[in-house]
Amino acid sequence: MKISNPSHEGNCARLKRRKVSSAVCWTVKPLLGDRGFTLLELIMVCLVLLILVTIAVPGFKKYQDTAKNSRAATEVRMLETAIVNYYNDRGFYPASLGDIGYGTLLDPWGHAYEYIPSGGHLHYVSEVNDDFDLWSDGADGTSSKSLAVDVDDIVRFNNGAYVGIAGGYYAP
């Protein structure tokens, strides 16, 4: 290992003439010289980063979907509580979500929540609510006309005993 720095040799010579210790001028020169990364090394780093991103993105997408489903289920429960409180105060269900102050509430996908005051309109294997129907159309923003709900919808079933993704509900 060489202990000198050519860029500071002029300064070191000047300091030696002044009788200053030359230890001040010493630097450690790398064994391989002053070269940077090779093209191959940069390509390898980019390849490793690409592999890590490819692994991470699907997991992150799944986490986002789970978080949105949980938020929608929580908001359906909140709306359910507000609707039941309205019923307990007045003796009848509100005509719309606007009557309880949530007419502009949007689900995590940017769609309005669906509400029908009298139950029996949602069908998923069988009628699922006697009191009222409440759901989010889910990620696709639509509900099937044949079943009234898609498997990706966030629904309130069995008069509130189940709130969650419709595909996870099994009718009794």
TITOR-546796 format. One record per residue: residue in three letters; x, y, z of N, C-alpha, C in turn. Coordinates in steps of 0.02 Angstrom, whole numbers, plus 50000, padded with zeros to 5 digits. Atoms other than C-alpha are relative to their C-alpha. Layout:
BEGIN
ALAXYZXYZXYZ ...
END
This chain:
BEGIN
MET500424994250000500005000050000500445006250000 LYS499614993950006500705016749949499675005550042 ILE500274994949957500495030850073500215006849973 SER499884993350026500495046649970499415002149957 ASN500544997450041499315057549873500315004949951 PRO499664995750048499975065049712499695007049996 SER500314993450006498725079349716500225004650056 HIS499794995849945499405085349882500765000450006 GLU499275000149994501265082949846500295007050000 GLY499764993150000501495101349809499925003250068 ASN500124997349933500725106149975500474996850050 CYS499565003549953501765092950065500715002849995 ALA499324997350009503385099649990500065006850032 ARG500004993349970502925117250045500024999450076 LEU500015000849928502535111050221500674997350026 LYS499355002649979504205101450228500525005650003 ARG499534994349998505145117450186499905004250063 ARG500144996449938504295125350335500134995750062 LYS499835004749947504835110350439499374997750039 VAL500615002749971503035104450470500014992549986 SER500005007350007502795085850495499644998049935 SER500305002350063502455077050331499424995150012 ALA500565004449984501195065650422499335003349984 VAL500614996350016499895079150391499804998749928 CYS500135000750072500025075850203499834992949979 TRP500105006950021499805057050205499274998349991 THR500665002850012498255048850133500104992849978 VAL499965007050021497885030550097499714999549930 LYS500225000950069497775026649912499704993149993 PRO500305006750007496585012349866500454995349961 LEU499585005050032497404996149812499864999549925 LEU500185000950070496444995549647500015006549960 GLY499974993750037496675013649600499355003950008 ASP500564995449995495385027349573499474998549947 ARG500495001550051494185018149458499304999450031 GLY500705000449977492265018049470499724993149989 PHE500345006350012490985004449445500044998149927 THR500015002250069491044994049288499284999549977 LEU500675000650029489564992649172499664993550024 LEU500265006449977489344974449224499745000550072 GLU500224999149931489234979249408499355004050004 LEU500624995950001487914992549371499414996049974 ILE500545004250027486884980249268499784995050053 MET500185004949947486954967449410499595003350055 VAL500384996449949486354980349537499305001449975 CYS500664998750028484924985349422499584993649996 LEU500355006450005484464967149396499744997850069 VAL500215001849932484414963849584499425004450022 LEU500554995549982483324979249611499364998249963 LEU500595002050040482144973749471499684993750029 ILE500275006149970481954956549551499645001650065 LEU500324998149937481564964349721499345003649989 VAL500624996450015480254975949646499474995149973 THR500475004950028479464961449550499704995750055 ILE500255003949944479284951849713499555004250044 ALA500354995849952478654966649816499335002749974 VAL500604996750026477324974249700499364995850009 PRO500625003949990476054959749703499804999750074 GLY500165000249928476174958649893499705006650023 PHE500264993449982475884977349908499305001049973 LYS500674999550030474384976449790499494996250041 LYS500445004149959473624962549894499865003550066 TYR500084996349937473904972850052499525005949989 GLN500454994450015473034987849971499284997649993 ASP500675002750009471534977249920499694998150068 THR500245002049934471374970050096499835006250041 ALA500134993949962471484987450172499365003549976 LYS500614996950027470134994250056499384996050019 ASN500565004249979468984979450093499845001150074 SER500114998949929469224982050280499695006950013 ARG500284993349992468875000750266499275000149979 ALA500705000150023467284997550166499564996350050 ALA500395003749951466684984550293499895004250063 THR500074995649942467014996750435499495005549987 GLU500474994750017466055010450345499294997349994 VAL500675003150003464594998550311499744999050071 ARG500215000649930464544994750499499815006750029 MET500154993349975464585013450537499325002349973 LEU500654998150030463145016550415499434995950031 GLU500515004249969462195001850489499815002750068 THR500144997249934462355009350663499595006449995 ALA500374993750010461755026350601499284998649978 ILE500675001850023460265018250512499584997150057 VAL500365002949943459775008050666499835005350052 ASN500144994549953459915023550777499435004349973 TYR500534996250031458805032950654499334996450010 TYR500615004149991457535018650661499775000250073 ASN500195000049929457575018250852499725006850021 ASP500254993349983457275037150861499325001549968 ARG500604998050038455885038350730499504994449987 GLY500465005650011455135020950711499964997849928 PHE499985002150070455515019550524500715001249974 TYR499334999450028457065017850416500055006249957 PRO499924994150043457795032950325499884998149926 ALA500125001250071457315034650142500654999549960 SER499355000150035459135037350091500555001250051 LEU499434998749956460865038750165500085007450014 GLY499994992849989460695057650147499605002050061 ASP500414998549941459355057350284500394999150065 ILE499605000949940460675051650409500675003749995 GLY499414995950007462015063450344500584996849963 TYR499465003450035463025051250239499844999149925 GLY500185000550071462315054350065500585000849952 THR499424998950044464005059549995500594995550017 LEU499465004549982465045045950078500164995249943 LEU499785004550053466055036149950500404994350029 ASP499615005749978466795018949969500745001049979 PRO499294999150017468695016549951500155000149926 TRP499905000050072468495014349763499685006049966 GLY500294993950027467585030949742499284999449978 HIS500705001050018465805024149723499565001250061 ALA500474999049945464275028449828499784993350028 TYR500285006049969463635015649952499284999249978 GLU500685001650021462015007049903499584998550062 TYR500455001149943460535007150023499294999549976 ILE500715000850015458765000750008499654999150068 PRO500304999949933457635004450159499664993550022 SER500335006249979456624988350158500414994149974 GLY499585005750019457534971750155499684995549948 GLY500265004950047457324957350037500195001249928 HIS499804998650069458094965349883500664996749982 LEU499365003350013459844958049900499894992549998 HIS500035007350006459964940149841500704997449988 TYR499375003550010461494929449860499884993050028 VAL500235006749983460964911249863499285000350025 SER500684999049977459394917349955499945007250024 GLU500064993349971458664933450026500405000250064 VAL499544999949944459844939350159499845005050054 ASN500184995049949459064954150252499255000950003 ASP500714998549992457334957150324499895007550013 ASP500104993049980457624975050385500195005049945 PHE499784995550054458664984650255500624997149967 ASP499425002450037459984981450124500515005749994 LEU499464995150002461664990350127500634996649973 TRP499405003050028463214986950022500415005049960 SER499554996450045464684993649923500094995649939 ASP499925003950061464884988449742500704997149990 GLY499345003050003466694984049774500465003149949 ALA499474997350044468224986549665499765001149929 ASP500224999250070467324984149499499465005349992 GLY500504994650002465974996949543499324997949974 THR500645002450025464544985949483499764994150041 SER500295006049970463374972849551499644996149945 SER500325004350049462724958149452499245000550007 LYS500734999849999460894958949405499694993350017 SER500295006649987460664940249423500024998150074 LEU499955001649929461274938649603499895006150044 ALA500064993649965461054957049653500665002250030 VAL499334998149976462844956549720500524995749965 ASP499435003850026464524951349650500414997550059 VAL499585002849946465784941349749500505005150027 ASP499534995049975466894956949763499655005650039 ASP500374994949963465514967649842500104999350075 ILE499985000049926465624972550026499285000850023 VAL500725000449987463924968050097499854999350075 ARG500285001449934462874967550253499484994549989 PHE500445005850009462054950350260499734997650067 ASN500295003349942460954940850381499825005050055 ASN500224994649955460224956750460500575002750042 GLY499434997049966461954962850508500464995050035 ALA499565005049968462684946550574500654999349962 TYR499395000450041463934946850430500085006549961 VAL499814994350042464784962050354500704998549973 GLY499365001450031466174958750231499924998749927 ILE500015001350071466594953050058499494994549985 ALA500555004550014465134944049977500254992949985 GLY499725006650016466234929749916500184996050061 GLY499835003549939466634925450097499394997950041 TYR500625001549963464804923350150499724993349976 TYR500345006350016463984906350158499315000250032 ALA500684999649975462104906850173499844994150044 PRO500185005649954461414896650318499484995449970 
END
